[in-house]
Amino acid sequence: QVQLVESGGGLVQAGGSLRLSCAASGRTFNSYAAAWFRRAPGKEREFVATINWNGRIRYSADSVKGRFTISRDNAKNTVYLQMNSLKPEDTADYYCATSSRSGSTTDDPTNYNYWGQGTQVTVSS
């Protein structure tokens, strides 16, 4: 069993930065792939970024490429999402997810079997 707790969300002006953290319980977390998804008001859940078990492979959605960076510190059982140059359209609830089924990256939410409760990010114009 893995529990995920996100933190770091908040209100920021357009052009600003935030760093989200996702702390995981469970000794085997460092064998799992992880990802960030988001859900904006009135919209469906959207893939943001994913990282493999050792952090050497990662990719992000085109909408955030060049602005957001996913990383992980397996010694701390934590995954991060550094968000720079934030835009109002980045406003959403951000969710961390991990998969005990694979250590490989994937943008398919059905491959993730553990999810956090989410943290809210609001970007004002």
Backbone bond lengths (Angstrom), bond angles and torsions (degrees), N, CA, C in turn:
res aa  C-N    CA-C-N  psi(-1)  N-CA   C-N-CA  omega(-1)  CA-C   N-CA-C  phi
1 Q - - - 1.461 - - 1.524 109.52 -
2 V 1.312 115.95 138.01 1.463 121.55 179.18 1.526 108.31 -126.93
3 Q 1.301 116.23 134.73 1.467 120.94 173.24 1.518 108.83 -115.20
4 L 1.327 115.07 137.96 1.465 121.31 -178.04 1.514 109.33 -120.09
5 V 1.324 116.12 134.69 1.455 121.27 178.64 1.523 108.92 -129.48
6 E 1.331 115.42 116.09 1.463 120.61 178.81 1.522 110.96 -88.84
7 S 1.323 114.91 152.85 1.457 121.30 174.42 1.520 108.55 -154.22
8 G 1.335 115.55 167.78 1.451 119.98 175.08 1.510 115.37 104.70
9 G 1.319 117.07 -5.18 1.455 119.07 178.43 1.522 111.50 -72.63
10 G 1.320 115.30 171.58 1.455 119.57 179.07 1.505 111.46 163.07
11 L 1.323 114.36 -165.68 1.466 122.07 -180.00 1.518 109.02 -102.46
12 V 1.320 116.10 131.35 1.458 120.74 -178.98 1.523 108.79 -144.20
13 Q 1.306 116.45 151.63 1.464 119.90 177.52 1.525 110.47 -80.23
14 A 1.298 115.33 154.88 1.464 120.20 176.58 1.526 109.85 -54.74
15 G 1.320 115.65 137.16 1.451 121.74 -176.88 1.516 113.67 92.68
16 G 1.310 116.21 -11.27 1.456 120.96 -178.74 1.521 112.87 -83.42
17 S 1.336 114.55 -175.26 1.465 121.03 -176.83 1.521 110.94 -132.76
18 L 1.304 114.39 153.04 1.458 122.91 171.46 1.513 108.24 -143.77
19 R 1.330 115.82 153.60 1.455 119.65 172.04 1.517 108.53 -123.58
20 L 1.313 115.48 118.77 1.451 121.08 176.50 1.519 109.53 -90.63
21 S 1.326 114.87 144.64 1.455 121.17 175.98 1.517 109.70 -121.86
22 C 1.304 115.17 148.95 1.467 121.51 177.01 1.523 107.06 -133.73
23 A 1.325 115.48 105.82 1.456 121.00 -179.16 1.520 109.47 -92.84
24 A 1.325 115.79 130.60 1.455 121.32 -176.50 1.519 111.67 -113.95
25 S 1.295 115.31 142.81 1.462 120.68 170.83 1.519 107.66 -97.51
26 G 1.318 116.95 160.22 1.447 118.85 178.74 1.516 111.92 105.32
27 R 1.310 115.86 129.00 1.455 120.63 -174.54 1.515 113.95 -69.83
28 T 1.318 117.80 -23.93 1.452 120.47 -174.07 1.523 112.98 -93.28
29 F 1.320 118.03 5.97 1.462 120.77 -179.38 1.508 111.59 -55.01
30 N 1.325 116.96 -34.59 1.464 118.76 -176.10 1.520 112.45 -73.11
31 S 1.328 118.14 1.78 1.462 122.45 173.61 1.518 112.11 -100.86
32 Y 1.324 117.07 -2.87 1.457 121.57 -170.74 1.521 111.83 -107.18
33 A 1.320 115.05 148.33 1.453 119.80 167.63 1.531 108.79 -71.16
34 A 1.313 116.23 159.19 1.464 121.20 178.46 1.521 109.10 -142.27
35 A 1.319 115.14 162.34 1.460 119.16 -177.72 1.515 110.51 -158.00
36 W 1.305 114.20 163.17 1.458 122.24 170.84 1.529 108.20 -117.51
37 F 1.326 114.38 137.18 1.451 122.27 172.76 1.523 107.28 -126.36
38 R 1.324 116.23 166.35 1.451 119.06 176.16 1.517 109.81 -144.41
39 R 1.316 114.03 156.28 1.467 120.44 175.77 1.511 107.97 -134.73
40 A 1.313 114.94 114.22 1.461 120.55 177.40 1.528 109.40 -84.88
41 P 1.323 117.19 156.90 1.469 119.77 179.83 1.521 111.90 -55.34
42 G 1.316 115.46 126.24 1.452 120.43 177.67 1.517 115.55 76.78
43 K 1.318 116.60 7.02 1.465 119.58 -178.29 1.526 110.41 -122.89
44 E 1.316 115.25 167.28 1.453 119.62 178.47 1.535 110.69 -82.15
45 R 1.306 113.81 162.95 1.461 119.82 177.45 1.530 110.22 -60.78
46 E 1.317 115.03 141.69 1.463 121.62 -174.78 1.517 110.20 -130.60
47 F 1.312 116.10 137.00 1.462 121.39 175.18 1.515 109.71 -68.95
48 V 1.341 116.26 140.03 1.462 121.23 177.84 1.525 111.26 -114.22
49 A 1.339 117.06 -56.20 1.464 120.31 -177.11 1.518 109.69 -163.17
50 T 1.332 115.65 154.58 1.452 121.03 178.66 1.519 110.36 -139.71
51 I 1.318 116.20 155.64 1.455 122.31 -178.58 1.522 109.18 -143.62
52 N 1.319 116.46 141.64 1.457 118.06 -178.48 1.527 111.04 -81.05
53 W 1.309 116.41 -178.14 1.456 120.78 -168.46 1.525 113.17 -62.68
54 N 1.329 117.84 -33.57 1.463 118.94 -176.74 1.524 112.34 -104.58
55 G 1.317 116.87 3.30 1.455 120.49 175.74 1.509 115.51 82.79
56 R 1.337 117.32 2.29 1.461 119.56 -175.48 1.521 112.87 -85.40
57 I 1.304 116.93 -17.44 1.460 121.09 179.36 1.521 108.16 -123.73
58 R 1.294 115.92 128.70 1.459 119.61 179.06 1.515 108.83 -157.70
59 Y 1.294 115.39 152.27 1.457 120.10 173.35 1.515 108.50 -154.47
60 S 1.335 114.04 164.11 1.458 119.51 -175.71 1.518 110.13 -135.55
61 A 1.298 114.85 167.04 1.461 121.01 178.40 1.523 110.39 -68.44
62 D 1.307 116.14 152.15 1.463 119.98 -179.92 1.523 111.78 -59.10
63 S 1.318 116.76 -32.04 1.460 120.74 -176.46 1.523 113.15 -67.13
64 V 1.318 117.35 -19.08 1.469 120.09 -178.68 1.525 112.57 -121.17
65 K 1.311 116.96 -1.87 1.463 120.67 -176.19 1.525 110.41 -59.56
66 G 1.317 115.26 134.51 1.453 120.44 -178.70 1.518 113.46 86.83
67 R 1.331 116.94 -11.50 1.467 120.71 179.93 1.526 111.89 -117.06
68 F 1.325 117.31 -37.21 1.465 121.74 -178.39 1.528 109.42 -109.05
69 T 1.335 114.92 144.87 1.463 120.82 177.60 1.516 109.86 -134.45
70 I 1.315 115.81 126.33 1.464 120.76 175.57 1.525 108.71 -95.30
71 S 1.321 115.93 142.18 1.461 120.77 177.38 1.518 108.47 -150.95
72 R 1.305 116.16 171.74 1.461 119.30 178.76 1.517 110.14 -148.94
73 D 1.327 114.55 153.28 1.455 122.63 174.37 1.518 105.60 -126.94
74 N 1.310 116.77 98.88 1.465 120.21 -175.33 1.533 112.02 -68.48
75 A 1.297 117.11 -24.83 1.462 119.11 176.35 1.519 111.08 -66.24
76 K 1.320 115.70 -26.91 1.468 121.34 179.46 1.523 112.33 -104.42
77 N 1.337 116.97 2.04 1.468 120.41 -178.22 1.526 111.74 53.10
78 T 1.311 116.04 44.37 1.462 120.45 -173.88 1.526 110.76 -135.81
79 V 1.323 113.89 139.56 1.462 122.32 173.40 1.518 107.84 -114.15
80 Y 1.313 116.29 142.68 1.459 121.47 -177.15 1.526 110.88 -121.28
81 L 1.321 114.36 156.45 1.461 121.12 169.81 1.520 107.15 -134.10
82 Q 1.314 115.55 105.25 1.461 120.66 175.91 1.515 108.05 -85.72
83 M 1.314 116.49 122.45 1.463 121.79 -176.46 1.518 108.89 -118.45
84 N 1.309 115.82 115.49 1.459 122.71 178.97 1.522 110.37 -115.23
85 S 1.308 115.44 163.82 1.469 121.08 178.07 1.521 111.27 48.71
86 L 1.310 115.21 48.96 1.462 119.96 -175.86 1.522 111.23 -65.37
87 K 1.338 113.74 146.18 1.457 122.53 -179.76 1.530 109.40 -120.51
88 P 1.320 117.84 156.31 1.472 118.74 177.11 1.528 112.88 -55.04
89 E 1.311 117.13 -32.34 1.466 119.59 -179.94 1.525 113.52 -72.09
90 D 1.328 117.23 -5.49 1.466 120.99 173.43 1.527 111.65 -83.63
91 T 1.317 116.63 -6.28 1.463 120.60 178.51 1.518 110.05 -59.87
92 A 1.337 116.46 123.92 1.460 121.72 -176.47 1.515 109.63 -177.64
93 D 1.321 114.84 169.80 1.462 120.59 165.46 1.525 106.64 -88.41
94 Y 1.314 115.73 130.15 1.452 121.57 -177.88 1.520 110.23 -106.18
95 Y 1.324 115.03 132.21 1.451 121.42 -176.13 1.521 111.13 -121.78
96 C 1.301 114.89 136.60 1.447 122.25 173.52 1.526 108.20 -93.68
97 A 1.316 116.27 144.68 1.466 120.68 178.88 1.517 109.32 -143.00
98 T 1.322 115.48 151.91 1.454 120.25 175.94 1.525 109.41 -142.38
99 S 1.329 115.08 157.90 1.452 119.98 -176.10 1.521 110.61 -125.44
100 S 1.312 115.81 122.24 1.460 120.20 174.61 1.521 111.20 -82.16
101 R 1.341 116.07 -2.34 1.470 120.18 -177.16 1.519 111.63 -87.92
102 S 1.329 116.66 -20.80 1.466 118.88 -174.63 1.515 111.35 -159.17
103 G 1.320 114.64 151.09 1.462 119.77 173.83 1.511 112.10 -96.46
104 S 1.348 115.86 1.26 1.460 120.20 -174.61 1.522 111.59 -93.49
105 T 1.320 115.06 154.77 1.457 120.53 -179.41 1.524 111.33 -70.91
106 T 1.311 114.81 147.65 1.457 121.08 174.28 1.512 109.21 -160.73
107 D 1.335 116.23 145.96 1.453 120.41 177.21 1.531 111.53 -101.61
108 D 1.319 116.40 8.43 1.456 121.71 -179.48 1.516 109.60 -88.89
109 P 1.329 118.57 113.46 1.465 120.30 -176.33 1.529 113.32 -63.08
110 T 1.301 118.38 -23.35 1.463 119.83 -179.49 1.528 112.42 -70.10
111 N 1.315 116.81 -13.90 1.462 120.51 177.88 1.522 112.95 -84.27
112 Y 1.318 116.86 -7.20 1.465 120.76 -178.80 1.519 109.76 -102.84
113 N 1.311 115.69 125.04 1.459 119.05 -176.50 1.515 114.50 -108.46
114 Y 1.333 117.34 0.57 1.460 120.41 173.42 1.528 108.80 -130.24
115 W 1.333 114.88 134.03 1.462 121.38 -176.85 1.519 110.55 -133.73
116 G 1.321 114.81 146.82 1.454 119.33 172.62 1.512 111.36 -84.55
117 Q 1.324 115.61 179.58 1.462 121.21 -178.59 1.523 112.65 -84.27
118 G 1.309 116.93 -15.64 1.457 120.59 177.40 1.513 113.13 99.45
119 T 1.308 114.87 154.48 1.457 122.25 174.23 1.525 107.99 -136.26
120 Q 1.314 115.80 138.30 1.460 120.21 -172.86 1.520 111.40 -88.71
121 V 1.314 114.77 134.65 1.461 121.90 175.50 1.520 107.79 -121.97
122 T 1.318 116.15 125.49 1.456 121.78 178.53 1.522 108.63 -124.17
123 V 1.328 115.87 124.10 1.459 121.38 -179.68 1.528 108.01 -113.21
124 S 1.311 115.39 118.00 1.462 119.82 -179.40 1.519 110.78 -91.99
125 S 1.319 115.45 148.87 1.475 119.96 -178.74 1.509 112.08 -90.62
